[in-house]
Amino acid sequence: MKFLHSMIRVKNIEESLRFYTELLNMKLNHKKRLEDCELYFLDDESGCVQIELTYNDETPENGYVNGNAFGHFAFEVNSLAEFTEKLHNLGYEYLYEPFDLNGKGSMIAFIQDPDGNEIELIEKVVW
């Protein structure tokens, strides 16, 4: 068995595509039209992980509300310093600024996508 993707509903597809492609370097693999929505499949840089953004024709005015079971997506970054520069240049801010996770140099930070989904960023220590 192979894990294929995670799906999230988005309120504004243009904002979400900009966030995931420009900031997180994901690539649009393909999109598919269904009867009541458009599906956008985005691949990570390694081609191992995929997120499906679902843009419904009838979207709630205030967007969607996640239950209390979903936590976050996690992405590895080579350098949080470089990512921070890119983040600010694109007009985004951290939800939680970078901090040392375990006292051994691994850094993590959190951001939110345009729909409020949390994303953890991890810079691992390389020995």
Buried (B, 14 or more C-beta within 10 A) or exposed (E): EEEEEEEBBBBBBEEBBBBBBEBBBBEEEEBEEEEEBBBBBBBBEEEEBBBBBBBBEEBEEEEBEEEEEEEEBEBEBEEBEEBBEBBEEEEBEBBEEBEEBEEEEEBBBBBBBBBEBBBBBBBBEEE
